[in-house]
Amino acid sequence: MIQAGPSPRIVLASTSRYRAELLRRLLPQFEQAAPGTDEAAWPGEAPRARALRLAIAKAEAVAALHPDSLVIGSDQVAALDDRLLDKPGSPQNACAQLAASSGREVVFHTALCVIDTRQHQQHTHVDLTRVRFRPLQADEILRYVEREQPLDCAGSFKCEGLGISLFETIDNHDPSALIGLPLIALARLLREAGVALP
């Protein structure tokens, strides 16, 4: 463990506004950098393995350009049975994803990778969240998508917003993980790296 001293430079390997908003709960200052990682799934790759691989790849890509820093990479993969639910990109795809999820459970794997380039250390964590959707009517789905426009969100909802109305239950250890960055695990890793929290 690094002794507490001046806070290291911290870089979020993401341009996601959702992850940046979450990280601001812990840190008043950090940088953001686009990792430019190819996020395509590999054939036969399990959702948890994909999330972890991409979180590591994002952190490594940014760490290579930011010496003497703590670099945070994260990725989330949603799965409905064996089907991956990527960001929908269009209202039609969002409605289709939500219709498929109606009355069913979707599992979210949210992976975290923290690389300390000062010590050449890498730490990872994967959070698991199970979301049970209530039965959804077509008009409810359409109203939701039109109102919240969750087109850049895996699973086609924003649980921190109106999306919470779509669920029966959420089962996880860290509510921030479902939004895209598991803050409980991240806070622990940052403290271990010498960052004073709170």
N, C-alpha and C positions, 0 to 999 in steps of 0.2 A: 504494500500500500504506500502511496506517495503521501508524505506529510503535508498537512494543510499549509498553504502559503498563498501567494498570488494565484487567483483563479486562472486556469489555463484557457487558451483560446478554444472556443467550442464552435463546431461547424455542423449544422444539420444537413445531411446529404439528401436534400429534398427541396423542391420548390413548392410543395403542397402547403396551401394556406391553412388547411386543417391541422396538419402536424405542427406548423409554426405556432398556431394559436394554442395548441396543447403545451408545447415546450415553453411558451411564455408564462405558463402557470408556475414553472420551476425557476426559470432564468430570465432576468431582465434584458440580458444582452447575449446574442449569438449571431453567427453568420449563417447564410443559406447558400448552398451550391448545388447546381444540377449535376447529378451523377452521369447522366447520359447512358444509363444501363438498358440493354435490350431486355424487356420484360416478358418476352414470349415464353410460353410454357414448353417444357420438354416433354416428348412423348412418354406417357406412363408415369409422369412425375406426380407424387402425392402432394396434396395441397400444403401440408405442413412443410415438406421438403422444399417446395417451390418458394414459399414465403421466406424461409430461412436463407435459402440460396440467394434470393434477390436482396434481402437486407444486408447480407455480407458483401455482395457484389457492389451495391451502392456505396456502402461505407468504404470499401477498399478503393473504389474509383476516386472518391473525393480525398481520402487519406493520402493517396499518392501525390496529391498536389498541395497538401496542407501539412507540412511538418510542424512539430511542436504543438500539436492540437489534439483535442478529443473530438472524434468524428462520430456522428450518430446516424446510422442507417436503419430504415424500417420498411417493412412491406406487409401487406395484408392480402390474404387469399380467402375468398368465400366459396363454400362448396355446398351444393344441394345434392345430397347423395354423392354420385360420382361426377356430377356436372359442376365445372367451375363457373362462378358468376363474376365476370369481369365488369369493369366500368361500362355502363350501358351505352353512353355516347349519344343516344337519341331517345326522345320520348317513347317511341314505339318499342324499343328494346327494354326500356325501363318498365313499361307496362307489362311486357311479356315476362320479365324476370319476376315481378311482384305477383303476377297471376300464377306462375309456376310455384312460388313460395307460399301461396295462400294455404293456411292450415297445416303447414309443414315446418320442419326444423332446418335452419341453415347454420352451418358451422363456420366460424371465422377464425383463421389462424393469423395472428398478428406477431410478426417476428421483429426482433430488435438486435442490432449489432452495434457495439461501442468499441471503437478502436482508439487506443491511446498511442499516438505515434511517437510520444516521448519515450515510452518504455517498450514499444513494439509488442503491445499486448492487445488481445482481442477477446471480448466477452459477448456472449449471445444469450438470448432468452426468447421463448415462444409462448405467447398467451393464447388460450383457447376460450372462445365464447360461443355459447349455443343460444340461438335466437329462435323462439317459437312464434311464428306468425299466426295471428287469428285468421279465421276464414274471411277473405276479402271479396267484396263485390266489385264488379267491373267499374261501376260509377265511383266507388271509393278510391280505387286505384287511379283512375283518370284524374279525379280532383286532386289527389295527393301529388301526382307527378306534375300537373299543371301549376300547382301552388309552390312546390319546393324545388322543382327542377333538379333532381338528384342525379344528374347525368354523368358526373365525375366521381361517383361513389360506388364501390363494389357492393352488390346487393340491391342497388337502386333505392337507398333511403339514407336519411340523416337522423341517427338516433338522438342527437343533441337538439334536434328540432322537432318538426311535426311527425317525423318518422316513428317516434315513440308510440303514436296512436295505432300503429299497424301491428303491434305485438301483443302476445299473451304473456310471455315471460322472456327474461334475459338471464342466462346463467353464466357467470364468470367471476373471476377473482379481482378484476381490475376494470371498472367501467370505462376508463379512458382508452383501453385497448380497442374497444369496438369502434371508436372514432378514428383510430389509426396509429396511436403511439402509446404503449403501455407505460404510464408514468410511474407506477409503483416500482417496477423493475428498473426503469431508467434512473429514478432517484437513487436507488441503492447502488447502481453501477457508477453514477457520478460521485456519490459520496466516497466510494472505494477508490476513486481516482483523484481524490483530494478536493473536490468541489464542496463548499460549505452549503448544505441544505438542511433545514430552511435557513 
